[in-house]
Amino acid sequence: MDAVFKALSDPTRRDLLDELFREDGQSLSALEARFDMTRFGIAKHLKLLEDAGLVVTRRRGREKLHFLNPVPIRLIHDRWVSKYAEPWAAGLSDLKSRLESPMEKIFEIYIKTTPERLWEAITDSEIRSKYQFGNTIDTDWTPGSSFTMNNANAGAPLGEGENLEVDPPRRLVQTMRALWGEDVKAEGTSKITWDIEPVGDSCRLTVTHSDLREGANEQLYGGWPMILSGLKTWLETGEKLTTPGSLMYT
């Protein structure tokens, strides 16, 4: 976490994160126009933010777009803040989930594990329940198959979708329709992509939640930082994440 604290120590880098919080998925040119600094200077700050995992990039044609990644901030919260916080505080600390007009959300985390163990943790329903609010996923994990998301405390499925691409242990692409309330049902179907890349003795997991309408209900994507923090905790320690928000549905 030293790289995260170093990245956050500079006011310009904090301003860049604020700018991506205001409008996610900006190009270097767009960010340069908002700062009294050379293109080289902005690029250097963005590289430090990217190295710290606070910013992730995606190519769209000839442009390189920058997205705010809230997971490292979530990990800091889970390690040092949550033990002193009231139960409602965890729901307020998700920086990224409060963006008002996303089309796509990108979340990235490094986990000390193998691709095979990570894939198992994503697709094994019992393990999944340990870090995703007690929810289970019922499916046979074949391309084109359907899935339902259930919880023992709910009287009906909480979500449903289709497994579009199943490529163990590298990539999983699914559609998802939330069913836990009329407000999220009205949002329709979005897409979730899990990409696993081995890096040394660890894996980089990137979750991309896309096909979201502009101004989509934040319930659809706001829980990802906590879910991925719980996944990392489980794989690296064998324990459940016990911040107040992580236990809210168990």
C-alpha positions as CSV (number, residue, x, y, z in Angstrom):
1,M,0.0,0.0,0.0
2,D,3.0,2.3,0.1
3,A,2.5,3.1,-3.6
4,V,-1.2,4.1,-2.9
5,F,-0.2,6.5,-0.1
6,K,2.6,8.0,-2.2
7,A,0.2,8.5,-5.1
8,L,-2.4,10.2,-2.8
9,S,0.2,12.4,-1.1
10,D,0.4,14.8,-4.1
11,P,-2.4,17.4,-4.5
12,T,-2.3,17.3,-8.3
13,R,-2.8,13.5,-8.3
14,R,-5.7,13.9,-5.9
15,D,-7.1,16.5,-8.2
16,L,-6.8,14.1,-11.1
17,L,-8.7,11.5,-9.1
18,D,-11.4,14.1,-8.3
19,E,-11.6,14.9,-12.0
20,L,-12.1,11.2,-12.9
21,F,-14.7,11.0,-10.1
22,R,-16.5,13.8,-11.8
23,E,-16.3,12.2,-15.2
24,D,-14.9,8.7,-15.6
25,G,-13.1,7.4,-18.7
26,Q,-11.2,10.6,-19.9
27,S,-8.4,10.8,-22.4
28,L,-5.0,12.4,-21.6
29,S,-6.0,15.3,-23.8
30,A,-9.2,15.9,-22.0
31,L,-7.4,15.8,-18.6
32,E,-4.6,18.1,-19.8
33,A,-7.2,20.7,-20.8
34,R,-8.4,20.9,-17.2
35,F,-5.0,21.5,-15.6
36,D,-2.4,24.3,-15.9
37,M,0.4,21.8,-16.5
38,T,2.2,20.3,-19.6
39,R,1.0,17.1,-21.2
40,F,4.2,15.4,-20.0
41,G,3.5,16.4,-16.4
42,I,-0.1,15.1,-16.5
43,A,1.1,11.9,-18.1
44,K,3.7,11.4,-15.4
45,H,1.1,11.9,-12.6
46,L,-1.3,9.5,-14.3
47,K,1.5,6.9,-14.6
48,L,2.1,7.0,-10.8
49,L,-1.7,6.7,-10.2
50,E,-1.8,3.7,-12.6
51,D,1.2,2.1,-10.9
52,A,-0.6,2.4,-7.6
53,G,-3.7,0.8,-9.0
54,L,-5.9,3.9,-8.5
55,V,-6.3,4.4,-12.2
56,V,-6.8,1.8,-14.9
57,T,-6.7,2.4,-18.7
58,R,-8.6,1.1,-21.7
59,R,-8.0,1.6,-25.4
60,R,-10.9,2.9,-27.5
61,G,-9.8,3.2,-31.0
62,R,-6.7,5.5,-31.0
63,E,-7.6,7.0,-27.6
64,K,-6.4,5.7,-24.2
65,L,-9.1,6.4,-21.6
66,H,-8.4,6.6,-17.9
67,F,-10.8,5.2,-15.3
68,L,-10.9,5.6,-11.5
69,N,-10.4,2.3,-9.6
70,P,-11.7,2.6,-6.0
71,V,-10.5,-0.9,-4.8
72,P,-7.2,0.3,-3.3
73,I,-9.1,2.9,-1.3
74,R,-11.6,0.3,-0.2
75,L,-8.7,-1.9,1.1
76,I,-7.3,1.0,3.1
77,H,-10.8,1.5,4.6
78,D,-11.1,-2.2,5.4
79,R,-7.7,-2.3,7.1
80,W,-7.6,0.9,9.1
81,V,-10.9,2.7,9.1
82,S,-13.8,0.2,9.4
83,K,-12.9,-0.9,12.9
84,Y,-13.6,2.6,14.2
85,A,-16.5,3.3,12.0
86,E,-20.2,3.1,12.6
87,P,-22.0,0.3,10.6
88,W,-23.4,2.9,8.1
89,A,-20.0,4.4,7.3
90,A,-18.9,1.6,5.0
91,G,-21.8,2.5,2.7
92,L,-20.5,6.0,2.5
93,S,-16.9,5.4,1.8
94,D,-17.2,4.0,-1.8
95,L,-15.7,6.9,-3.8
96,K,-16.4,5.4,-7.2
97,S,-20.0,4.2,-6.7
98,R,-21.3,7.8,-6.4
99,L,-20.6,8.8,-10.0
100,E,-23.9,9.8,-11.5
101,S,-23.4,9.0,-15.2
102,P,-21.3,5.9,-15.9
103,M,-21.4,3.8,-19.0
104,E,-18.8,1.4,-17.8
105,K,-17.1,0.7,-14.4
106,I,-13.7,-0.9,-14.1
107,F,-12.4,-2.5,-10.9
108,E,-8.9,-3.9,-10.6
109,I,-7.2,-5.8,-7.7
110,Y,-4.1,-7.9,-7.2
111,I,-4.5,-11.1,-5.2
112,K,-1.7,-13.5,-4.1
113,T,-3.0,-16.7,-5.5
114,T,-3.0,-18.9,-8.7
115,P,-5.4,-18.4,-11.6
116,E,-6.9,-21.8,-10.9
117,R,-7.7,-20.9,-7.2
118,L,-9.1,-17.6,-8.3
119,W,-11.3,-19.1,-10.9
120,E,-12.6,-21.6,-8.4
121,A,-13.4,-18.8,-5.9
122,I,-15.4,-17.0,-8.6
123,T,-17.3,-20.0,-9.9
124,D,-17.7,-22.2,-6.7
125,S,-21.1,-21.2,-5.2
126,E,-20.2,-22.0,-1.6
127,I,-16.9,-20.0,-1.8
128,R,-18.7,-17.1,-3.6
129,S,-21.1,-16.8,-0.7
130,K,-18.3,-16.1,1.7
131,Y,-17.4,-12.8,0.1
132,Q,-20.5,-11.7,-1.8
133,F,-22.9,-10.9,1.0
134,G,-23.9,-14.6,1.4
135,N,-25.2,-14.9,-2.2
136,T,-24.8,-18.1,-4.1
137,I,-24.6,-18.5,-7.9
138,D,-26.5,-21.5,-9.4
139,T,-25.4,-22.5,-12.9
140,D,-23.4,-25.2,-14.8
141,W,-20.9,-22.7,-16.1
142,T,-21.2,-23.7,-19.8
143,P,-21.2,-21.0,-22.5
144,G,-24.8,-20.0,-23.2
145,S,-26.1,-21.4,-19.9
146,S,-28.2,-19.3,-17.5
147,F,-27.5,-18.5,-13.9
148,T,-29.5,-17.3,-10.9
149,M,-28.1,-15.4,-7.8
150,N,-29.8,-16.5,-4.6
151,N,-29.6,-15.8,-0.9
152,A,-30.9,-18.0,2.0
153,N,-32.4,-14.9,3.5
154,A,-34.3,-13.9,0.4
155,G,-37.6,-15.4,-0.8
156,A,-36.8,-15.1,-4.5
157,P,-33.7,-14.9,-6.8
158,L,-31.7,-11.7,-6.4
159,G,-30.4,-11.8,-10.0
160,E,-30.3,-13.7,-13.2
161,G,-28.3,-13.8,-16.4
162,E,-26.4,-15.7,-19.1
163,N,-22.8,-17.0,-19.2
164,L,-21.7,-15.6,-22.6
165,E,-18.0,-16.6,-22.4
166,V,-16.5,-19.2,-20.1
167,D,-12.7,-19.6,-20.5
168,P,-11.1,-21.1,-17.3
169,P,-9.0,-19.9,-15.7
170,R,-8.7,-16.6,-17.7
171,R,-12.0,-15.0,-18.6
172,L,-15.7,-15.1,-17.7
173,V,-18.3,-12.9,-19.4
174,Q,-21.9,-12.7,-18.2
175,T,-25.0,-10.7,-18.6
176,M,-26.8,-9.7,-15.4
177,R,-30.2,-8.5,-14.5
178,A,-30.8,-7.4,-10.9
179,L,-34.0,-8.6,-9.3
180,W,-33.8,-7.5,-5.6
181,G,-36.0,-4.5,-6.1
182,E,-38.3,-2.8,-8.6
183,D,-35.9,0.1,-8.9
184,V,-33.0,-2.1,-10.1
185,K,-35.3,-4.4,-12.2
186,A,-36.1,-1.3,-14.2
187,E,-32.4,-0.9,-15.1
188,G,-32.5,-3.9,-17.4
189,T,-29.6,-6.1,-18.4
190,S,-25.9,-5.1,-18.0
191,K,-22.7,-7.1,-18.6
192,I,-19.9,-8.2,-16.2
193,T,-16.5,-9.4,-17.5
194,W,-13.9,-11.1,-15.2
195,D,-10.4,-11.1,-16.6
196,I,-7.6,-13.0,-14.8
197,E,-4.0,-12.4,-15.6
198,P,-1.1,-14.1,-13.7
199,V,1.6,-11.7,-12.5
200,G,4.5,-13.4,-10.7
201,D,3.1,-15.2,-7.7
202,S,-0.1,-13.3,-7.9
203,C,-3.0,-12.5,-10.2
204,R,-4.4,-9.3,-11.5
205,L,-8.2,-9.5,-11.5
206,T,-10.1,-6.9,-13.5
207,V,-13.9,-6.7,-13.3
208,T,-15.6,-4.6,-15.9
209,H,-19.2,-3.8,-15.4
210,S,-20.5,-2.4,-18.7
211,D,-23.7,-1.8,-20.7
212,L,-24.9,0.4,-17.9
213,R,-27.3,3.2,-18.9
214,E,-26.2,6.7,-18.3
215,G,-27.2,7.6,-14.7
216,A,-27.7,3.9,-13.7
217,N,-28.7,3.0,-10.2
218,E,-25.6,2.8,-8.1
219,Q,-26.8,-0.4,-6.4
220,L,-25.8,-2.2,-9.6
221,Y,-22.1,-1.5,-9.2
222,G,-21.5,0.1,-5.9
223,G,-20.8,-3.2,-4.1
224,W,-17.9,-4.3,-6.3
225,P,-15.0,-2.8,-4.1
226,M,-16.3,-4.6,-1.1
227,I,-16.9,-7.9,-3.0
228,L,-13.3,-7.8,-4.4
229,S,-11.8,-6.9,-1.0
230,G,-13.7,-9.9,0.5
231,L,-12.4,-12.1,-2.3
232,K,-8.8,-11.0,-1.7
233,T,-9.2,-11.5,2.1
234,W,-10.6,-15.0,1.6
235,L,-8.0,-16.2,-0.8
236,E,-5.0,-14.7,1.1
237,T,-6.1,-15.5,4.7
238,G,-8.9,-18.0,4.5
239,E,-11.0,-15.6,6.6
240,K,-14.2,-13.7,5.8
241,L,-14.1,-9.9,5.5
242,T,-15.9,-8.6,8.6
243,T,-16.4,-4.9,7.9
244,P,-19.9,-3.8,8.7
245,G,-21.0,-3.5,5.1
246,S,-19.6,-6.9,4.1
247,L,-21.9,-8.6,6.6
248,M,-25.0,-6.6,5.8
249,Y,-26.8,-9.5,4.0
250,T,-25.4,-12.5,5.8
